Amino acid sequence: MRRRDFDRCVREAIESLPEEFRVRLDNVLISVQDQPDPELLEEMDSPSLLGIYLGTPLTERSLDTPFQMPDRILLFQGPLEDFCQSEEELVEEIRITVVHEVAHFFGLEEDEIVAVLGE
């Protein structure tokens, strides 16, 4: 899929989130990279990543938390495309990955995310 089309799918996935979640993403930079950095894969002890949330979840912040750079959600186009067998599957996996990483921003753990996504 061309990057422009991939980016459009990411925007649509974000726009599909309930408004009460979208409005809280003001300080979250969501971007697409071709591949995860090898150092990140090593740090995560993973052979591949579809996406990752980098930042401090809202549930771990307090009024004493100093100002931080924006949280980031990175989506990795190559691994997402490799994971899927069709364009329809890719569009759905982009949506799932966006929801998954946004859920980390809100402080949900893996088992809670699975329950929310119904996987």
C-alpha positions in Angstrom: 0.0 0.0 0.0 1.3 3.5 -0.8 2.2 5.6 2.2 -0.5 8.1 1.4 -3.2 5.4 1.5 -1.7 3.9 4.7 -1.7 7.3 6.4 -5.3 7.8 5.4 -6.2 4.5 7.0 -4.4 5.6 10.2 -6.4 8.9 10.2 -9.6 7.0 9.7 -8.8 4.7 12.6 -8.1 7.6 14.8 -11.3 9.3 13.7 -13.3 6.2 14.5 -12.3 6.4 18.2 -15.0 7.7 20.5 -14.8 11.5 20.8 -14.1 11.4 24.6 -10.9 9.5 23.8 -9.9 11.5 20.7 -10.0 14.8 22.5 -7.4 13.5 25.0 -4.9 12.7 22.3 -3.9 16.4 21.9 -0.3 15.8 23.1 0.2 12.4 21.4 2.1 12.3 18.2 0.9 9.4 16.0 3.3 8.6 13.1 4.1 5.9 10.7 7.6 4.5 10.1 8.6 1.9 7.5 10.2 -0.4 10.1 11.0 -0.4 13.8 14.6 0.4 14.6 16.7 -2.7 15.4 17.5 -1.2 18.8 13.8 -0.9 19.6 13.3 -4.6 18.6 16.2 -5.6 20.8 14.9 -3.5 23.8 11.4 -5.0 23.4 12.9 -8.5 22.9 10.7 -9.0 19.9 11.4 -10.1 16.3 8.8 -7.7 15.0 6.4 -4.9 16.1 3.3 -3.6 14.5 3.2 -0.5 16.7 4.3 0.9 20.0 3.3 3.5 22.5 6.2 5.6 23.9 5.4 7.8 26.9 3.9 7.9 30.3 0.4 6.5 30.5 -2.2 8.9 31.9 -2.7 6.6 34.9 0.9 7.1 36.0 0.8 10.9 35.9 0.2 13.3 38.7 0.2 17.1 39.2 3.8 16.7 40.2 4.8 15.2 36.9 7.1 17.6 35.1 6.3 18.8 31.6 7.2 16.1 29.1 7.7 16.0 25.3 4.6 14.6 23.6 3.8 11.0 23.9 4.3 9.0 20.7 2.6 6.2 19.0 4.6 4.7 16.2 3.0 2.4 13.6 5.2 0.3 11.4 3.9 -0.1 7.9 6.2 -2.9 6.8 5.4 -5.3 9.6 1.7 -4.5 9.4 1.7 -5.2 5.7 3.7 -8.4 6.2 1.2 -9.5 8.9 -1.8 -9.2 6.6 -3.0 -11.2 3.7 -5.3 -8.6 2.0 -5.9 -4.9 2.0 -9.1 -5.4 3.9 -7.2 -7.3 6.6 -4.5 -4.5 6.6 -7.1 -1.8 7.2 -8.6 -3.7 10.1 -5.2 -4.4 11.6 -4.3 -0.8 11.4 -7.5 0.0 13.3 -6.7 -2.7 15.9 -3.1 -1.5 16.3 -4.2 2.2 16.7 -6.8 1.2 19.3 -4.2 -1.0 21.1 -1.6 1.7 21.4 -4.1 4.4 22.3 -5.3 2.1 25.1 -1.7 1.9 26.4 -1.7 5.8 26.5 -4.8 5.5 28.7 -3.1 3.1 31.0 -4.7 -0.2 30.0 -2.5 -3.4 30.2 -2.3 -6.1 27.6 -5.0 -8.3 29.2 -7.4 -5.4 29.5 -6.8 -4.4 25.9 -7.6 -7.9 24.7 -10.8 -7.8 26.7 -11.8 -4.5 25.1 -10.9 -5.6 21.6 -12.5 -9.0 22.1 -9.5 -10.9 20.9 
